[in-house]
Amino acid sequence: MISMDKAVNPTSIMGASKRAAELIVHEAARKTGKPYVAVRFGNVLGSRGSVVLTFKQQIAAGGPVTVTHPEMVRFFMDRTFATNFTNFHEFDNCQALPRISRIFTKESRKTRVNS
């Protein structure tokens, strides 16, 4: 299951629905004993939902660049990295595939966006 960082302490319907989906996947794994997996992403550069596109449009329009909070930390990855991460061979870096559900997040460099 593909999830997103908005599932952590969700404050929107999108985040809450992603979190609910993660819980459903986890429960299905627990009940069946099958290794269901959720992968949680941050901002995927070049994707339709990336905040970077919004920032580019705001800059092109002369600003300002809207930032939710100056101390907010964002995690970025490119589309190739995100695609490869969803493939099971990428999980080889983890101890082992889970016996039951697990949410995978890839260590990413933190970035602050300051105006």
C-alpha positions, 0 to 999 in steps of 0.5 A: 500500500502506498501511503504518505507523510500526511498519515502521521498525526493526520489533520486532513481528510486525506491524511486520515484516510491514508492512516485508516488504510494503513491500519486496514492493511496492518489488521489484514496482515494480522488476521491472515498472517501474510506479509502486507506492507505499507510504504510511506512517502514524503514529497516526491519531486516532479510528482503531481502532488509535490509541494515543489510545483506549488513553490515554483508557481508562487515564485513565477508569480512574484511570490510570496512562497507560502510555508505552513510553518518556518520550522516545518521539516520536509522530506524529498525524494525523486520519482526514480527513487520512489518507484524503486522503493515500492519494488520489493527488492528494495526491502532487502536493506531491511532486516527481512520482509515482515512476518506481519504488516509493517510501514516502511519509510526510507531515511531521507535528508531533512529540508527546511523551506524558509521564505 
